[in-house]
Each structure stands twice: as structure tokens, then as C-alpha cells.
Amino acid sequence: MTEELKQKLDSLTPQPGVYQFKDTGGEVLYVGKAKRLNQRVRSYFQNAADHTGKILALVRKIADVEVIITDSEAEALILENNLIKKFRPRYNILYRDDKSYPYICVTAEDRPRVFPTRTIVRDGSRYYGPYDHVGKMKLMLETIRKAFQLCTCACSSRMIDRSKGLPKWGRCFEDYFENCSGELHIEEYGARLDQVTRLLNGRTKELIRDLKLEMEELAEALQFEQASNVRDGMLALKRFSEKMKMVTPDGLDRDVFALDSDWDENIACGVLLQIREGKLVGKYHRYLKNIEGRTDGMLLQAFMEDYYTGELSGVIPDEVCCSHDLHNDEPLFEYLWQKRGKKVPIIKPQRGEKAQIVQMAGSNARMLLKEWLLEKMKADQGRIPHSVQALKRDLNLQRLPRRIECFDISNFQGAYTVASLVCFVDAQPRKSSYKRFHVRGVDGPDDFASMREVIGRHYRRVKKEGGQIPDLIVVDGGKGQLSSAVSALQEAGMGSDVPVIGLAKRLEEVFYPGSRDPVMIPKTSSSLKLLQRIRDEAHRFAIQFHRDVRSRKTFRSELEEIPGIGKKTADKLLKQYGSILEIMHQDIPELKKITGEKAAKAVHAHFRKEERQ
């Protein structure tokens, strides 16, 4: 960290706002929001042992930070989403759509047009949808034509104001089918358009009630033809309403969000079910990529925030239901409150009808994600790297080793023994599947026993939870490590389901189970280079974890020397601040938040004493 960046971090305000991390070239790497900017931004540079690989990679590239202070978390939420859409930073969650959805557009012209479109133009027009099926959109357009005699084709701008003497451009196509009322006074056109937008916003029951009153008033005034037209419109709305599925009898407006994720493929699918007046009127979904290091709750929150701060949110409902607990729902809650004018509960229902609707949304998310993965698998069939194909040939494997998992053990003079697992898919690291292990049941420097413990623990869990089985397992070492791995796999109930090899460092020899002599793959072979790259990555990951463990235990030992500080308190301090140096820089009020006043004074006094010495 440069001195300039450190000064910026020290001068950050505790107010809400948005922060942007930039690299040396000024490119925006990440955009985030915070309730307290100083705490949130500094947290990236503290407690490195608890960060994911992705966050650590981000922190290494940060050269500058820019903050924008806002009046509230709700304002920060809107600004964050706008900046993400503007810069598309590589470390933020990004969105992708599998298709261009159809919408119904109401333009911002003096005489707004109503028509279907798949293109969103940010010119002030309002967009309703998206519609997951064209048939649903066509039903809505048909209802607009029949209920309000309003044109829904591109020529709808011909509804002109006679008072201005503007010419009519020709007969409307819909007019031939008596679905268009032709020229209208601007006042009448505006009134009908208001009814259309109420329908598009899901206010069907309210519209039917108002039209019934209007029909009765016209009949009392002996305007029977107009009353008949209103009656026809009311009947069209009733037929439309009957086709909508009732899902909640209370008749409230709800947005129901659910999410399903695939961490191996680094993608998730968010689904929204739109319920208006108790009826399911629409479904919307988006795929979220670049999800490494996030929880399902964080991903669902990002999906919801992107939807509500975008152009498509439409009506703010009475209630929002979620499939997961959100990471921090305060900014979204405040934003929805401001936009609707009253509180909008955000809940995770546990039982009853609302829980069933959330489950239905979750089923849709799972189905859509499976469809996406299936399409990706089909597309990937012809793009398998040559090194993977060469490895199948050189190792005489029955199937392509597309998913390879590799284990390595690391210790220092028999102490602090740890292990790593790295995963490569189609010759590329899949960091979301990396794992680290503390070796607990082995005394002293015994790599064989350590390998046996770690592989047994991991694959018992994989089998129990239905996790993904690799196409090839690689252990860093020779016949001893390989024998331990084979025994552990048999004990885990995997037997010979997965091929396993040992890769010895000295001569890059490949060992097979039950074979006395190693196999020598040509040094120039792309398959050997792939194995070396995977083995070296496992070694790097294990060494990094081992250093973190050693330094953490060293730091904890130093803290435990302070009177009144035990193991738990030392762990709390290290988890919050990451290093002794950061702890030394804290004052008593800051330390007191973690340890209590007595321990905070003891820690503060200990380091002030060291400084004087």
C-alpha cells in the first residue's frame, strides 16, 4: 500500500456513500456502497486471512480509492448501481441475459404511443414487463385494444388533437378490425392512456370497479351507446383477469424473489414473480456472473437492487418476499420506502402460502440455471483444450479429465500442518472450488497420514452432500502419498470411481496405483505442462495458507502475553484488524467495541509501553 493510499484511508469519513477502487491506470476495479465509508473501505485491507482469493487479488491491484458521500444509504444504493452500469468493473457482479425480453412501451411524447418492443431506449419512455412469453404480452395488448379501443401498433401517434387542426395520416390498421377509435381529443386520449397504465401496473380489480361506476352513470344519463362501449371494455378486463392465476387470496401486490447458484460455473440465476392483486401476472429472470466470494444472500440482494433501481421496476408492491436472508437490506428498505411513500416489508417466509410461492420461484430459478448449464455444456463440447485431450491420451484415461482436483501438504518442522485442494476445469483454475484444510489427527511431519486424512475428509463430505466428482485426482508426491490417497478414497466409498495419480517433483514422474514403475510423459507434452501447472498452483495455495496460519498463531501468542487477554479475545482482535500493526494503531474506544473496556485499556497500554521502549 502506498503512503498516499494509506493517508486516504485514514481520512475517510464515517458517513454513508459509494467507493470506487482504481488501479494504477485509473480503471475502476470495483464499486461498492457503505453505511460507514471509513469502516467498510478499511476492511478490505485488514484481516487478510478471512478474505477470498478474489478479494485478495482485488486488493493487490488497488492503487487509489475515490469516495462519493451521500445523504443516505438509499441514495448510495442508486448511485452504486448507476456507476456499476456505467463502468462495468471486473470485480463486481455482472449481469447477462439469455435473450432480449419483450416489453410494452408507453412513450414520453405529447400523445404517447403504446406498442410492443424488445429494445429499451432511455428517452423518458416507460416500459412494462418484461414478459417471459410473447403470448402473455399479446394477451395484454389485445385487452388494451378491446377494453379501451386504443391502438397498440406503430401508427398510434395518429391519435391527434382536432383542436390544432393536424391532418390524419391515413386509416389505422387496427381500425379495420374496429379495435381503434381513430382520432381522439387530447383529453379523452389522456384519460384512456391513464386507464391503460393502471392496467399495465396490475390495477385490474380497481379498473373494473371504476368502469362499472362509469357505465352506471352513463346509463342513468341515458347515454346508452357510450354505456355499452364501457360495458364491453369492462367485460374484456374481466376475461383478462380470469386468465390470471390466483396465488394469494389476500389480493395484495407482491414481488417474490428467489435465487439458485452454481459455484463451480461461477454463475447464478435470479427469478422474480410479479403478483398483482393476488394474481401472478409476470415472471422475470437474469443470470448473474462473476459471483465468486459472495453468498446467496448477497447475490439475491444485488439482483433485487439492480431491478428496483433500473428502468423496469414499475409498481412498488405492498410486500417483498425472498428465498434467502439478505446481506444488508437497510438501503433497499429505505429506498422502497421513499419511492412508495410507506414502508414495504422485506420478508423471508417460513411457512404457509407465501413460503410456497417463494419455493415456486426457487424451482423456476433452478430450472432456468439447469437449462443455461446444459446449453453451455453443448457449446463447450467443441472447445476442449488440446492439453486436456493430450492428458487423456498420455494417461490412457477412459474419459476426458475436464475437472481435475489436486492436493498438496505443507508444514514447518512438523508443526502447523495444512493442506490445499485446487481445481482446474478445462485447463483453467476454478478458484470457487479451491479449499484449505487444517490437519488435525496427525502428530509430527507425516505427509502420508496427512494426505490420507484430508482426502478422506473431503470426499466423504462430497459423497454425503452430492457434490461434484472430479474426472482425475492428482496428489503432489510419489508412491507413498498416492497409496495414502487410494486408501482414503476406498474408505470414503469411492473405490476406483475416479482415476488418481501421483506427480513426483524431482523427475516429474507420474505414478499409478499398484504400479511399481513410474510413467514418463515427454517433457514437451502439453499434458505434462498442464499437470505441472496444477501441481504448482496447489503448492502455492498450500504455502500461502501455511504462512497465514503461522503468522496468525504467532500474533495470537504475542497478544496472549498481555494480562487479561486470552485465546478468544486474541482471535477476535486478529479477525477484526488482521495484524498486530493494525491493532497497535487503534485507540481505546475502537478496541472497546471488540474486547470490552478493561481488555481494551490493557492492549492499548501494552503497545504504548512498547513504543516508549
N, C-alpha and C positions, 0 to 999 in steps of 0.2 A: 504494500500500500504506500502510495506517495505521500509526502508531507502535506501537499495541497489537498489531497482527498481526505486525509485524516483531519485537517482543520475544518473542512466542510462538514464532516460527520459530527465533530464536536460542537458546531454552531447550529445544528438542526433544531427546529422548533418543535414543541410538543403538540402543535395544532394539527387538525386533520388536513389531508391533501393528497397529492399524487407525486410519485417519484419516478424518475427515468434514469436507469443505469446506461452509461455510454462507454464505448471502447475508445482506444487511442485515436481512432479516425473520426470520432464523433457520431458513429452509428448507434442508434438506440437498440440496446440489447434486451431490455425488459422494462415494462411499465407496470406499476403497482399502485394501490391506494392504501391509506393508513389512517387509523383513528388518531394515532400519535406518530408523527413522522420520525421523530428522533429515535424512539424505541424500535420501530419497525425497520428502518433502514440500517441501524447499527446491528440488528440481529443477524444480518447476512454475514457480518464479519466476526461474529462471535460463535462459540460452541461448534466449531467445525466438525467435530466427531459425530454430531447428530444430523448433519446436512446430507442430502442425497448427492450422488455423483454429479447430477445435473446442476444443482445449486453450486457445488464446489467449482465446476467448470465455468459457470457464470461469474462467480466472484473473482476467479483468476483473470478474467478479461475486463473487469470494471476498472476504468481509468477516471471516470467522472460521474457525478450524480447531480441531477437537476431536479429541484422540487418546485411544485406549484401549490401554494396554500389555498385552501377553500374554506367556506364558512361552515360547512357541514360534511358529514360522511356521504350524504345523498348527492351533494354536488361533486364530491370526489369520485363517486361511482360513475356518474355520467361522463365526467372528464376522462377517467381511466379508459372507458370503453371507446370514446372518440379517438383517443391517442393510439390505442391498440389497432383500431381500424385504419388509422392514418399511416402508422409506421410498420405494422405487422412484425413486431420484434420476434426474433427467432426463439427466445426463451419463454414467450407467453403461449398460453393455449390458443391454438388457431382453429378456425372452423372450415369445414369443407361440406359442400352439398353434393349429393349424388345426382341431382337433376335440377332443372330450373322449374320451380313451382309456378302454377297458375295463380293469379290474383285477380280481384276485381278492383279496378282503378276508378276513383272519383277525382277528376282533375280540379285544379285550382283556378280555372278560368271564370270569367264573369257568368257564363252559362255552363256550369260543369258538365262534362261528359261522363258517362258510366259505361265501361267496357272491360272485357277480359284482356289480360296481358301476362306475359312471362318476364317482362323487363321492368325493373324499378328505376324510375328517373327521379332524382331528388330535386323536384321543382315546386314543392309545396303540395303536390297531389297526395291524396290519401289512398292507402292500399289496404284491402281487406282480404284476409286469408292468412297463410297460404292454404290452398285446397289440395289435399293429398290425392284426390281423384277428380279428374276433369268432370265426371258425371255429377258430382256434388255442386261444382261451380255452375254447370249448365242448369241444374235444378234451381239454383238461386237466381240466375239471370232470367229464367223462364217465369219465376214467381214475380220478379220485378216488372216484367213486361205485362203479365196478366193482372197483377194486383194494382199497378199504378199507371199502366198504359205509357210507360216511359221507355224510350228507345235505348237499347244496350248494344248498338253497333257503332262503328266509327263515325257515322254521319249524325250522331246525336247532337252535334253542335248546331244543327239546323233548328233546334227549338229556340226561336228568336223572339225578341221583343217587338211586337207590332207597332208600339208607340213610337219607335225610332224609324219605322218605315224601311227596315232592312229587307232585302229580297230573300225569298226562299230559294234554296239551291237545287230544288228538284224533289221528287217524291222519295220518301224514305223507304228502304227495302222492307222494313218491318210493317210499314203502313199497308202493304198489300195483304198482310195477314191480320189486319186490324189489331196489331199489337203496339201501335204507335199512335199517339193522339195528334200528331202533326204539330203545327205551330202553337205555342202557348205564350200567354202573357208571362213576363218575368216573375211576377209574384206567385202565380199558380205553379210555375215550373219550380220555383224555390221551395214551395210547400211540399210538392211531390218528392223533390230531392231529399228534403228533411225526413220524409217517411221512409225513403229508400235507405238512408244511412242508419235510421233506427233499426230497420230490418237487418242490415248488414252487421250491426252491433249486437244482434241477438234479442232485440226487444219485441219478439213476435207477439207474445201474450198481450203486452201493453198496446201494440198497434191494433190488434183485433178488437180490443175493448174500445179504443178511440174511434175506430171505423164504425163500430156498431152504434155508438152515440151519434156520430155524424149522419149515418143512414136514417136513424130515427128522427133527427132534427129536420132533414131534408123531406122526409115523408110527411111530417107534420106541416111543413111549409108547402105541401102539395107539389114538390119538385120531384116527381116520381122517376123521371128518366135519370136524373143525377143520383137519386137514391138507389136505383137499380145498378148503376155503374159501381157505386161504393159497395153494394152488397156483393157484386161479382168479385171485387178486389178482396173483400173480407173472406169469402169462400176460398179464394186462391191461397190466401195466407193460412187458413185452417188446414187445407190439404197439405200445404208445405210443412206445417207444424206436426201433423200426424205422421209424416215420414221420418221425423227426427226421433232418435231413440231416447226414451226417458231413462236416466240413470240415477237421479236423486229426486225423491218426491217433495223435498222442501222448496223446489223451484228457484234456488239461488244460483248466481253466477259463480263458477269455479274454474280456476286453471289448475290442472293436475300435471305435475312434472315427475318424470322418472328417468333413470339413467342406468345403462349397463356398460361395462368396460371390459376390454381385453388388454391386459398389461403387456402381454408378450408382443402383440401387434402395435402397442402404443397408441390405441385409439379407443374412443368411447362413443356411444350414441345416446343423445338426449331426446326425449319424447315429451310433447305437450298435448294433452287432451283438453279441448276447449268446451266447457259446459256452460250453456246459457239458458237461464230459466229452467234448470234441472235437466236439460236435454243436451246430448252430445252433438255438437254442431261442427266440430273440426278437429283435425289432428295435424301436428307439425313436428318435424324432427330435423336434427342436424347432427353431423358427425364432428367430434372434437379430436384433433390430433395433437401430438406433442404433449402428451399427458403425464410424462414421467415425473415422479416426485410429488404428485398430487393425490389426495384421497378422493373417493367417490363423492363425498360431501362438497369438497372444493370444486370438483368438476361440475356437479349439478348446480351449484351456486353461480359459477361462471356462465353456464348455459342460460340460466334464468335472468341474470343481469344483462347479458347480451340481448336477450329477447325484449325485455321491458324497456331498455334504453334505446332500442332500434326503432325503425320506421313502422314495424309491423304489429306493435303490441295492441293497438286498438283499445277496447274497453278494459279498464282495470276492474277485476272481479271483486265479489264480496269476500272471497277466501281463496287462499293458495294452498294446495296440498303437495307434499313432497315425498319421495321414496326414501330419502336419506336426510339425516341431520345436516344442516348447512354448517360450513366452517365459521361464518360470522354473518348472521342475517340482519344485523342492525342497519347497515347502509341501505339495503334493499327495502327493509321495512319502512324506513324513514322516507325513501324515495316514493314508494307506493302510497304512503300516507299523504304526502304533498300532492301527488298527481290526482288522487281520487278525492281528497278533501276529508277523508276519515280513515280510521285505522283499518288495515287489511291484514287479518291474521295469516301467518305463515306456519302451517302445522304439518306434523308427520303422523297421520292417523294410525292407530294400532289395531283397531277392530271396527266392525260394522261396515256400512255401505261405502263410506269414504275410503276405508282401507282396501276394499275390493276394487274400487276404481283405480287406486294407486297401483295395485297389483296388475290390473289390466294394462295400465300404461307401461309398467315394467315388462310385461310379456311382449308388448309391441317393441320396446327397446331391444330386448334380447333377440327377437325375430329379425329385426332390421340389421342388427350387428352381425348376426349369422349370415344373412344374405350378403352383406358387404364383404365379410371374410371369405365367403365362397367365391364371389366374383374376383377377389384379389388372388385367391389360390389359382383360379383358372388363368388369370393374366400372368401369374408368376411362373407357370409351367414352362414357358419358353425362355425364361430369363434366369435359369440356374447357372451360377458362376462355373467357369471351367475348373477351378480348383476343387470345387465340391464333387464334380463328376470325376476328376482325376483321383480324388481320395477314395471314392467308391471302387475305382479300378485297382488302385495300388494296394488297398487293404482287403480286396476281394469281398466287399460287403454285399449283402443281398438287396439293400435299398439305399437310396441316396442319403448321405449324412447331412441333411439340411439343418437339423438342430443338433449342435454339439455342446456338451457341457464338460468343463474341465475343472479339476480340483487341485489345490496346492496347500501345503502345510508350511507354517512359519513359526519359529520360536527363537529365543535367545538364551543359550546355555540351559535349555530345558524349561525355561520359565516363560510365562505369558503365551502359551501355545495357542495359536489361532489357525483358522483355515479359510480359504476363499473358494467360491464357485463362480466361474464366469460362463456366460452363454453366448454362443455365436449362432446366428440364423442366416443361412445362405451366405456364409463367409463374412458376415458383418456382426459386430458386437451388439447384443441385445441387453443394454445396461439395466433395463427394468427387471431383468431376471437374475442379475448378479445377487449373490448372497455372501454373508460373512458369518463365521461360526467361532464361538469360544469352545475350546476343547476342555471338557470338564472331568471326564472319567479316566484320564491318563496322567500318571506321575512321571516326571522326567522327560528327557528328549527321546520319545519313541514315535517316530513318524509312521511306522506301520500301524500301531494301535490307534494313533490319532486319525489316520485315514479311514480305518475301519469304523471308528465311532461316527465321524462326520458323514460319511456316505450312507451308513445305516440310518442315522437320524433323518437325513434329508429325504431319502427315497421311501422310508416308512411313511413320512408325512405326505409325500407326493401321492403315494398309493391310497392313503386314507382319505385325502381330500379330492381325489380325482384330478390331480394336476397333470401337466403335460409331460409325457415321457420323451426323453431325447432319442435321437437316432444313433448317437455314438457318445460314449463316456470316455474321457481321457484323464489319466492320473499322471501327475508330474512325478516321475520316478521309474524305477526298474521293476524287477520281478517281485521284490518284497512288497512294494506299495500296490502293485497290480493284484497280488494274491490276497491282500487285505481287502481291496475293493471288491473282488469277486465274492469273498466270504460274506461281506456286508450286504451285497445285493441278494445273495441267496437267503440270508436271514430276513431280509426285507420282503421276501416273497416275489422277487423279480426274476430270480434264476438266470436263465440265458435269454431273457426277453430282449435285452439291449446289448449290443457288442461293446466291449470295454477293452481299452489298450493302455499300456504304459509307455511314456515317452521319456527315455533317459537323456540327461543333458549332455554327457561327455561326448558321445559319438552320435547323438541324435538317433539312437536305436529305438525301434518300435517293438514292444513285447506283446505277445498274445497269451491269453490264459492257457496253461497246460503245455506251452511250447518252451523247450529249453533254449533254443537259439533265437536271437532277435531277427527281425526283418529290416533290411537296409533299403530305405527308399532313396532313389537318386537325389543327390544334393540339389540338382537343378529343377526338380519336380515342383510344380505349383502346390501339390498336395502336402509335401513336407513343409514348404514355407507357410502354408495355412496352419498346420499343426504347431509349428514354432511360434507363430503369431498368437495363437490361442494360449499356448503354454506360457509364453512371456507375459501375456496380459493377466493370467491367473496369478503368476508370481508377483507382478507389480501390485495387483489388488491386495494380495495377502500381506506383502511387505508394508504397504500403506496402512492397512488396518492394524498390523502389529505395532508400528510406530505410534499410532494413535492410542492404542491400549497402554503401551509402556509409558508414554508421556502423561496420560491421564492418571495412571496409578502413581506415577512419581509426584504429580501435582497434588493428588489426594493425600499422599503421605506427608507432604510439606504442610498442607492445611491441617492435618490431624495433629500436628505438633503444637498447634495453637490451643491453649487451655480452653476447654468448653466446646471444642469443635470435634464432632465425631464423624464417622464414615458417611452417615446420611446427609449431614449438613454440608460436608465437603463435596459430596456428589451434587447436591442442589446448586451450590455455588458454581461448580465447573459446568454444569448443564446450562446455567443461565449465561455465564460470561466466557466460557471456553478456555481460558488460560489464567495463570497466576498474574500475568501482566495486566490483564483487563480487571481482575479483582482488585489489584493494588490501586487502580485509578478511581475506584468507586468511593463515594463518601458514605457516611453512616446512614442517612435517610434512604439512600438507594439500596445499601446492603440489608437494611432492616426489613425491606419488602420480602426478602428471601429467607432470612435467618431468624428474625426477631431482634429486639434491641440489644440484649446482653451479648449475644454472639456477634452482632454487627460491630459493637464497640471493641470487642476482643480482636476481631480480624483487622479492623482499622488501626488499632493501637499497635498490633504486631508489625504491620508493614510500615507504619510511620517510624517505629523503632529501628527497623532495618535500614530505612533511608538515612536516619541520623548516624548510624554506624558506618 
